[in-house]
Amino acid sequence: MVKAQFGRDVKIIRTDNGLEFLSQPMKQFYQYKGIVDHMSWVEMPQQNGRVERKYRHVLNIARPLRFQAHLPIDFWGESVLLQHI
């Protein structure tokens, strides 16, 4: 989506050491796409703040989307994806 919206490739992604970012499939994806993965220091909320705010924003938008559309909880993932359309 970054390429489609901004005409640029993602070069670096900064994460907060969440397990979803440390999985083997994600590491393989980063390597395949040539993305450098920067991890913030553990127990350093100053570094995690930006990621946490974005994550909270995504969830705060996804919930009302799902409720407004009267969708069951099974469509939680789709509610998150709709924010990027």
C-alpha positions as CSV (number, residue, x, y, z in Angstrom):
1,M,0.0,0.0,0.0
2,V,2.9,2.4,0.6
3,K,4.0,1.8,-2.9
4,A,0.5,2.4,-4.3
5,Q,-0.1,5.5,-2.2
6,F,3.3,7.2,-2.2
7,G,5.2,5.5,-5.0
8,R,7.9,4.4,-2.6
9,D,9.1,1.1,-1.2
10,V,9.3,0.5,2.6
11,K,13.0,0.5,3.5
12,I,12.9,0.3,7.3
13,I,10.3,-0.8,9.8
14,R,10.6,0.0,13.5
15,T,8.8,-2.3,15.9
16,D,8.4,-2.7,19.6
17,N,9.6,-6.3,20.0
18,G,6.1,-7.7,19.8
19,L,5.9,-11.4,19.0
20,E,3.9,-10.7,15.9
21,F,6.9,-8.9,14.5
22,L,9.5,-11.5,15.6
23,S,7.9,-14.5,13.9
24,Q,9.8,-16.4,11.3
25,P,7.3,-15.6,8.5
26,M,7.7,-11.9,9.2
27,K,11.5,-12.2,9.2
28,Q,11.3,-14.0,5.9
29,F,8.9,-11.3,4.5
30,Y,11.3,-8.5,5.5
31,Q,14.2,-10.3,3.9
32,Y,12.3,-11.0,0.7
33,K,11.3,-7.4,0.4
34,G,14.7,-6.0,1.5
35,I,13.2,-4.3,4.6
36,V,15.5,-3.5,7.5
37,D,13.9,-4.3,10.8
38,H,14.7,-2.0,13.7
39,M,13.6,-3.2,17.2
40,S,13.2,-0.7,20.0
41,W,14.8,-1.5,23.4
42,V,12.8,-3.6,25.8
43,E,11.3,-1.7,28.7
44,M,11.8,1.7,27.0
45,P,8.3,3.2,26.5
46,Q,9.9,6.4,25.1
47,Q,10.8,4.4,22.0
48,N,7.6,2.4,21.9
49,G,5.3,5.4,22.1
50,R,5.0,6.0,18.4
51,V,4.2,2.4,17.5
52,E,1.8,2.0,20.4
53,R,-0.1,5.2,19.4
54,K,-0.5,4.0,15.9
55,Y,-1.6,0.6,17.0
56,R,-4.1,2.1,19.4
57,H,-5.4,4.3,16.6
58,V,-5.9,1.4,14.3
59,L,-7.8,-0.5,16.9
60,N,-9.9,2.5,17.9
61,I,-11.0,2.9,14.3
62,A,-11.5,-0.9,13.6
63,R,-13.9,-1.4,16.5
64,P,-16.5,1.2,15.4
65,L,-16.2,0.0,11.8
66,R,-17.1,-3.5,12.8
67,F,-19.9,-2.4,15.1
68,Q,-21.4,0.0,12.6
69,A,-21.5,-2.7,9.9
70,H,-23.1,-5.2,12.4
71,L,-20.4,-7.7,11.6
72,P,-19.6,-10.7,13.9
73,I,-16.2,-10.8,15.7
74,D,-15.0,-13.2,12.9
75,F,-14.6,-10.1,10.7
76,W,-12.2,-8.3,13.1
77,G,-9.2,-8.7,10.7
78,E,-11.2,-7.2,7.8
79,S,-12.2,-4.3,10.0
80,V,-8.5,-3.5,10.5
81,L,-7.7,-3.9,6.8
82,L,-10.5,-1.6,5.7
83,Q,-8.7,1.4,7.3
84,H,-6.0,1.2,4.5
85,I,-8.4,1.2,1.5
